[in-house]
């Protein structure tokens, strides 16, 4: 159907830079999806949580403010992220 409408090109911001860290956290936290049933289960969950490298968490969360600002200012256009 030709209605003389202009072709609309979707502008999507790529956030692939944080996907690796986010997926790592998701995999690590998936073991905690069921609430612990006793104190030993809670201890095990907390130990597994502490095994997540803090540098990965800091890298993911530390730059989030800047990433959000860049994505918002690009108005769904291209950004450096």
N, C-alpha and C positions, 0 to 999 in steps of 0.2 A: 504494500500500500504506500503510495507516494502522496504525502500531505504537505510537502514543501517545508516540513519542520527541519530545523537545524539539527545536526547530529550532536548529541550530547556525549561528551567524553568524561567519564567518571574520573575524579581525582581522589586517589586513595593514598593516605600517608602510610609509608612502610615503617613498621615498628619491628622489623626482623632482628634488629640489633639486640633487643632484650629477650627474644624468643628462647635462646639457648639457656640463659639463666632461669627464665620462668619455667621452662620445661624441666630443668634440673630440680628446681624446688618442687614442682608438681610431682615428679617421680619420687623424690625423697619423702614428701608429705603424704603420698598415697598410702604409705604403710600405717599412717596414723588416722586413717579415715574411720575406723571403728574405735569408739571410746574404750579406754582400758577398763577392764572388769575388776581389777584389784591393784594393790600397791605395786606388786612386781611388774604388772603390765604398764603402769604409769612410769615406773623407773626405766623400763626398757624403751618406752617412747621418748622419754626425755634424753636418754643416752643417744638414741639415734638422731634426735634433733640437734644435739651438740656436735655431732659428727659432720654436719653440713659446714663446709668451709666458710668462715665469716667473710673472707674476701669476696666470695661470690655474692653473698647477701648484700654486703656493702656496695658492691658494684651495681647490683640491680636497683637498690633503693637510693643510693647516693646521688645518682644522676637523674632520678625520676622527675624532680622539679623542673630541671632544665629541659628534659625531653618533652614534658607536657607543654611548657611555654613555647617551645619551637613548633610543636605540632599545632597549637592553637593559633600562633601568629602566621603560620603558613596557610591557614584557612583551607585545610584539606588538600593543599597542593604539595609539591615536593618539599622535602626537608632533608636535613643531613642525617636523620635517623631512619 
